[in-house]
Amino acid sequence: MEFTEEHEQFRKSLRRLVDEEINPHVDAWEDAGIFPAHELFPKLGEIGALGLEYDPAYGGGGADHSFTYVLAQELGRVNCAGVAMAIAVETSMATPALARYGSHELKSTYLEPTLRGEMVCSIAVSEPDAGSDVAGIRTRAVRDGDDWVINGRKMWITNGTQADWLCLLARTDPDAQPGDYHGMSLIVVPTSTPGFSVGRKIEKMGNRSSDTAEIVLDNVRVPVTNTIGEPDRGFQQQMAQFQDERLVGAYIAVAGARKALDRTKEYLQQRVAFGKPLLANQHLQYRLAELYADVDTLDGFLQYAADRFIAGHDVTREATVAKLKVGRLVREVADTCVQFHGGMGYAEEMWVARYFRDARLVSIGGGADEVMLRVITMLEGMGKK
Ligand SMILES: Cc1cc2nc3c(=O)[nH]c(=O)nc-3n(C[C@H](O)[C@H](O)[C@H](O)COP(=O)(O)OP(=O)(O)OC[C@H]3O[C@@H](n4cnc5c(N)ncnc54)[C@H](O)[C@@H]3O)c2cc1C
């Protein structure tokens, strides 16, 4: 991937924003278990970071995916994963389907203010009884005249306590049952609609600054025109939207891993034991070198995947492989960083403990490692659907 002066200018403005508007507040936001999305997102909107690849007619940047890669690299420098993930939900997880398939009216009403950072959104797919198995969802939207009446529960919803709207996956074909891969739709649900409520905010071991909610939908009535694209195509649209999510999540995590290795190297340079800096120890040097090599290798694969995405190829395989291998690598990096910091790696006062907790999510959120293996198994013609 080649970066131009334009990429570097964009990177500079992002870096300034991360250094000045995000990192100084991370500790307080982690303690609070939430960050102020409605204050932060307009600042990202102002520098055009929220709608890089979207149509300029709706306030997007009309840029290609290489700018999203730069955005993700800089989000990997945020001193916690929670805020980076919440931003990625806004840019790459809850909005791609709306931008791709949404009507002009839906895009004007929801996408445009979201790209300015005035509206916060969530992607609402997972449920208490259906996470890995998306086709198992039970939330139903039943047609009543020109409206959908929606009932169900959604689980693990990032930005869920402060979202203005959800990109919600619901079963819309009355004949389709949990387990069927058809008969679902993606629907824009404004959270101000009567019947919408936050059941609870979930306390988590990591990504603590990101609010994660269980959502209750009790006879929530929205117009059928809030359906994104064609009704009953939601499962397929969401599978495509997952490719954006998995790629961007992988870009952020690899950038975060590189930063964690850099910080560990610096620590080992300063920390003296047995009369010399710990970094003089060849065992530690080689272990870090090995992990840098793994990060380089995966980063190269991610850039290859990004280039294929830009060229318009289906990147299901690349996004799946990236998600799987990055999830595994960051766990290894995080564990090594803790180990090489000794007791300080175990202390909450250092960045390492948070990184260790945050990194664990990569192998679970957006599809667990085993689900990625299942996709690769199917792509290789093994196993059954
Ligand atoms: C912090 C956080 C934020 C999240 N944000 C969102 C969000 O914004 N929107 C949203 O919709 N969802 C979100 N999720 C949900 C996330 O995508 C799911 O947790 C994930 O897909 C796993 O689903 P599950 O938790 O129901 O696990 P389950 O489906 O219960 O699976 C449990 C475990 O079983 C194993 N497993 C599952 N299937 C198989 C299989 N076929 N073969 C072998 N092993 C298998 C895996 O190890 C898996 O981790 C979030 C989750 C977390 C923790």
The ligand as an SDF file (V2000), in Angstrom:
LIG
                    3D

 53 58  0  0  0  0  0  0  0  0999 V2000
  -17.0780   -6.2080   24.5690 C   0  0  0  0  0  0  0  0  0  0  0  0
  -17.9760   -6.7850   23.5290 C   0  0  0  0  0  0  0  0  0  0  0  0
  -18.5370   -5.9540   22.5730 C   0  0  0  0  0  0  0  0  0  0  0  0
  -19.4210   -6.4560   21.6150 C   0  0  0  0  0  0  0  0  0  0  0  0
  -20.0480   -5.6000   20.7390 N   0  0  0  0  0  0  0  0  0  0  0  0
  -21.0460   -6.0760   19.9600 C   0  0  0  0  0  0  0  0  0  0  0  0
  -21.8490   -5.1820   19.1920 C   0  0  0  0  0  0  0  0  0  0  0  0
  -21.6290   -3.9650   19.1960 O   0  0  0  0  0  0  0  0  0  0  0  0
  -22.8720   -5.6780   18.4660 N   0  0  0  0  0  0  0  0  0  0  0  0
  -23.1580   -7.0200   18.4330 C   0  0  0  0  0  0  0  0  0  0  0  0
  -24.0930   -7.4090   17.7460 O   0  0  0  0  0  0  0  0  0  0  0  0
  -22.4020   -7.9020   19.1490 N   0  0  0  0  0  0  0  0  0  0  0  0
  -21.3730   -7.4630   19.9120 C   0  0  0  0  0  0  0  0  0  0  0  0
  -20.6190   -8.3350   20.6630 N   0  0  0  0  0  0  0  0  0  0  0  0
  -20.9490   -9.7600   20.6460 C   0  0  0  0  0  0  0  0  0  0  0  0
  -19.8850  -10.6470   20.0210 C   0  0  0  0  0  0  0  0  0  0  0  0
  -19.8760  -10.5020   18.6340 O   0  0  0  0  0  0  0  0  0  0  0  0
  -20.1810  -12.0710   20.5030 C   0  0  0  0  0  0  0  0  0  0  0  0
  -19.8480  -12.1270   21.8780 O   0  0  0  0  0  0  0  0  0  0  0  0
  -19.4100  -13.1120   19.7280 C   0  0  0  0  0  0  0  0  0  0  0  0
  -19.8710  -13.1960   18.4090 O   0  0  0  0  0  0  0  0  0  0  0  0
  -19.5340  -14.4960   20.3920 C   0  0  0  0  0  0  0  0  0  0  0  0
  -20.8850  -14.8050   20.6360 O   0  0  0  0  0  0  0  0  0  0  0  0
  -21.3290  -15.2960   22.0840 P   0  0  0  0  0  0  0  0  0  0  0  0
  -20.7610  -14.3840   23.0950 O   0  0  0  0  0  0  0  0  0  0  0  0
  -22.7940  -15.4750   22.0920 O   0  0  0  0  0  0  0  0  0  0  0  0
  -20.6190  -16.6990   22.2660 O   0  0  0  0  0  0  0  0  0  0  0  0
  -21.2510  -18.1220   21.9340 P   0  0  0  0  0  0  0  0  0  0  0  0
  -21.8960  -18.1100   20.6080 O   0  0  0  0  0  0  0  0  0  0  0  0
  -22.0410  -18.5540   23.1090 O   0  0  0  0  0  0  0  0  0  0  0  0
  -19.9350  -19.0200   21.8380 O   0  0  0  0  0  0  0  0  0  0  0  0
  -19.1250  -19.2870   22.9870 C   0  0  0  0  0  0  0  0  0  0  0  0
  -17.8250  -19.8700   22.5220 C   0  0  0  0  0  0  0  0  0  0  0  0
  -18.0660  -21.1400   21.9200 O   0  0  0  0  0  0  0  0  0  0  0  0
  -17.1340  -21.3840   20.8920 C   0  0  0  0  0  0  0  0  0  0  0  0
  -17.8950  -21.6400   19.6480 N   0  0  0  0  0  0  0  0  0  0  0  0
  -18.9630  -20.9970   19.1600 C   0  0  0  0  0  0  0  0  0  0  0  0
  -19.3920  -21.5280   18.0000 N   0  0  0  0  0  0  0  0  0  0  0  0
  -18.5490  -22.5600   17.7490 C   0  0  0  0  0  0  0  0  0  0  0  0
  -18.4490  -23.5230   16.6960 C   0  0  0  0  0  0  0  0  0  0  0  0
  -19.3080  -23.5430   15.6590 N   0  0  0  0  0  0  0  0  0  0  0  0
  -17.4420  -24.4430   16.7540 N   0  0  0  0  0  0  0  0  0  0  0  0
  -16.5900  -24.4620   17.7920 C   0  0  0  0  0  0  0  0  0  0  0  0
  -16.6400  -23.5680   18.8060 N   0  0  0  0  0  0  0  0  0  0  0  0
  -17.5840  -22.6410   18.7890 C   0  0  0  0  0  0  0  0  0  0  0  0
  -16.2520  -20.1360   20.7810 C   0  0  0  0  0  0  0  0  0  0  0  0
  -15.0810  -20.3640   21.5250 O   0  0  0  0  0  0  0  0  0  0  0  0
  -17.0930  -19.0760   21.4560 C   0  0  0  0  0  0  0  0  0  0  0  0
  -16.2940  -18.0360   22.0050 O   0  0  0  0  0  0  0  0  0  0  0  0
  -19.6950   -7.8530   21.5950 C   0  0  0  0  0  0  0  0  0  0  0  0
  -19.0930   -8.6920   22.5420 C   0  0  0  0  0  0  0  0  0  0  0  0
  -18.2660   -8.1830   23.5070 C   0  0  0  0  0  0  0  0  0  0  0  0
  -17.6830   -9.1210   24.5390 C   0  0  0  0  0  0  0  0  0  0  0  0
  1  2  1  0
  2  3  1  0
  2 52  2  0
  3  4  2  0
  4  5  1  0
  4 50  1  0
  5  6  2  0
  6  7  1  0
  6 13  1  0
  7  8  2  0
  7  9  1  0
  9 10  1  0
 10 11  2  0
 10 12  1  0
 12 13  2  0
 13 14  1  0
 14 15  1  0
 14 50  1  0
 15 16  1  0
 16 17  1  0
 16 18  1  0
 18 19  1  0
 18 20  1  0
 20 21  1  0
 20 22  1  0
 22 23  1  0
 23 24  1  0
 24 25  2  0
 24 26  1  0
 24 27  1  0
 27 28  1  0
 28 29  2  0
 28 30  1  0
 28 31  1  0
 31 32  1  0
 32 33  1  0
 33 34  1  0
 33 48  1  0
 34 35  1  0
 35 36  1  0
 35 46  1  0
 36 37  1  0
 36 45  1  0
 37 38  2  0
 38 39  1  0
 39 40  1  0
 39 45  2  0
 40 41  1  0
 40 42  2  0
 42 43  1  0
 43 44  2  0
 44 45  1  0
 46 47  1  0
 46 48  1  0
 48 49  1  0
 50 51  2  0
 51 52  1  0
 52 53  1  0
M  END
$$$$
